């Protein structure tokens, strides 16, 4: 076997200093950008937020060890990604069309004693997942649960009968009026 390339183990101080500068300055720049952009950037993740988070992590991780990427380019890429997330969030807040394009609406999985089997199949969930959501909300059975929803962030939320109220946050997703709580 011929001699191993010594740069595999040591390539001098320059790459070490470059990595230290990139990690410290990049990290500080990212913390500052996320602080300035507000809590929305770090909220429970929508699909858009997830894409931005993965992109930021990938871009930052790549630049930490790439000696050919200057600090200014790293900060610019991070700022652009945070800026795009902020821009899309602002557009989403102002336009129902953008909201429809970017967000998946909540999905009703269980409603008023009925499993929504089509929704469960479509989202690759099981009845056991609905029961798990009920247990996680402190219910021992579905008897005290009015609805279980697949939230926009992928979590399951259970709404108990006592908390159902007028169901105004739920009825847009049922496709039908609430007949259980009408005064006739």
N, C-alpha and C positions, 0 to 999 in steps of 0.2 A: 504494500500500500504506500502510495506516495505521501508526502507530508500533508497534513491537514492545513487548510488555510487558517492562519493565525487570527485573521479578522473575525472569525466566527466567535472567538473568545474575547478579543480585545481589539478595539479599533481606535484607541487614543481617547483623549479627554474631550475633544470637540463634540462628538455625538452625546456624551454624557452631559456636558454643559447645555447643549441644545435641548435635550430632553427635560432637564431641570427648568430651564426658562419656559419651555412650552407648557409643561404641566402647571407651574405656578401661575404664569401670566394667563394662560388659557382658562384655568380653573377660576381665577379671580374675575376675568372678563365674563365668563359664563354665569357665575354667581351674581354679578352686577346686572347683567342683562335680564336674568330671570327675576331678580328683585324689582327692577324697573318695570318689567312687563306685567307684573302683578300676579295675583294668585291664580288667575285663569290658566296660565301656562302649566301650572302644576296641579290643577283640579283633577277630579276623577276623569279618566281618559275617555274621550270619544275616539272614533277611528282616526279622525284628523289629528288629535292630540297624540295618539299613539305613533302615527307616522312621523310627526315632528320629533317626538322623544327619541325614537329609534334613529332618525337621521342625525340629530344632535349628538347622540352617543357614538354613532358610527363615525361622523366627521371628526369629533373631538378625539376619539380613540385612534383614528388613523393618523392624525397630525402629531400625536404624542411621540411616535417612534419614527416618523418619516422625516429624515433630515433635510429633504429637499423642499419642505413646505415651510415658508416663513410665518412668523407669528402674525403679521398683519393679515395674511390670507386666512389663517385660522380664525381670528377674531371676526373678520368679514363674513366668513361662512356661518359662524355661529350667530352673528347678528342678523344675517339674512334669514336663517331658519326661524329664529325667534320672531323676527319681524313678519314673516309670512304667516306664522301661526296667529299672531296678533291681528293681522289684516283679515285673515279668514274668519277669525272669531268676531271681529267687528262687522264684517259683511253678513255673517250668520245671524247676528243680533238684529240687523237692520232689514233683512230680506227673507221673506218666507220661502222664496224660490231657492236661495242659497242654502237655507236651513234644510229644505227638502232634499237638495242635492248632497249635502254633507252628512246629515244625521239619519240614522235609522230610527224610526219611531219605536216607542216602547211596544211590546207585544204581550197581549193578554194570554196567559197560559191556563188559568183557572179562574172561573167567574161564577159566582152564585151557585156553588155546588156542582158545577160542570167542568170537567177537564176539556180543554180546547185541543183535541187530539191533532187536528191539522196543523196548528201552530207548533205543537210539541214536535211533530215529525219534521216540519219545515226547518226548525232550528236545532234539530238533532238532540232533543232533550227527552227525558223519560219522566213518567209520572213520579218516580222516586225523587227526581230533582225538585218537583213541586212540593213533595212532602218534606224534603230537606229545607226548603225555604220556609215552610211553616214552622218546623222545629227551630230553625235559627231565629225566628221572630218570637220564640217563646211559647208557641202553641203545641199542644200534644197531639192534635189531629187537625184535619181540615174542617172539622165541625165549626170552629170559631173563626174560620178564615173566609172573607168575602171574595178576595181576589189575590192572585199571584201574577206578577208582571216580570217579564224579561226587560230589564232596564237598558237604556242606551249604552251604558258602560259595560254591559254583559253580566251584571249581577242580577240576582233574583230578589224581588221584594214582595213580601206578603203583607196584605192589608187585612187586619182583623175586622170582624163584624162591628165591634164597638167603635172602630176608627173610620168606618166607611163613609159616614156623613152623607152628603148629597151625591157623592161619587163623581163630582165635576172634574177631577183630575184623571178619571178613569174612563168616563163615558165616550170620549172621542175614539177610544181604541176598541170599544165593544161592538160598534156597528148597530147598536140597538138602544132604545131608551131604557132607563132603569125602572122596572115595574115594581120592584120590591119596596121602594121608598116613596111612592106617590101618595098624595092625600086625596082620596076619592070617596 
